[in-house]
Structure formats: structure tokens, C-alpha cells
Amino acid sequence: MALDYSIIGERLKKARLAKNMTQENLAEKIDVSVAFLSRVECGHSHFNLNRLSQVCKLLDVSEGYILSGTSDDSKSYLEDDFRELLAKCSPEKQRLIYNIAKTIAEDESYL
């Protein structure tokens, strides 16, 4: 399974904002440039595992949540991410996404 760095970046940004930190604050604390942090949050770059662990500690989130959308206290994989994605879509797109998801969920040949 390949990592989706744009989703990872969105989760990092959400965690940073939840801590009321600016990109400048976080970049300074982890000794990277604001431009690099911005690229990470946009999914165009990524942290190595050591740096990711450091960022997660500062933001008080688990590496598991940042990488996969799950955390120790949650059994709902990507639920918030899907909710946010659907909220941005028109009713027609929501219906299309639902139909695609339903087809995949009901077909035993997928994964």
C-alpha cells in the first residue's frame, strides 16, 4: 500500500491548527524551513520517520493517525477524512461516490 502524502499533509496541518500553531512556529521548533513544512502539508514532500515522530510529539497526535487515519482510541478508519471530503462535494458527486463505494463494499472480489 502506497502512502498518500497529500492526506498525510492534511492531517499534519489539521493537527498543527488544532494546537494553534503557525507554520512558522512549528518549522522553528523542528528546525526546517517554512517552505519545506508547507510542501509537506501540501503533500509534495514528506518527513523521515524520526522527524515525523518529533512532529507528532509536538502536536500531540499519534504517528498511526497521521499515516493511516487511525489512532489507538478510534476504530473508524478515515471516517473524518471522508466526512470532510463529502462535505466539499455537490450532491451529484456525493451520490456517485456512494455508488462507487457501495459497489466496492458489496463485491467480494475487491481486496
Order of alpha helices (4+ residues) and beta strands (2+ residues): alpha-alpha-alpha-alpha-alpha-alpha-alpha
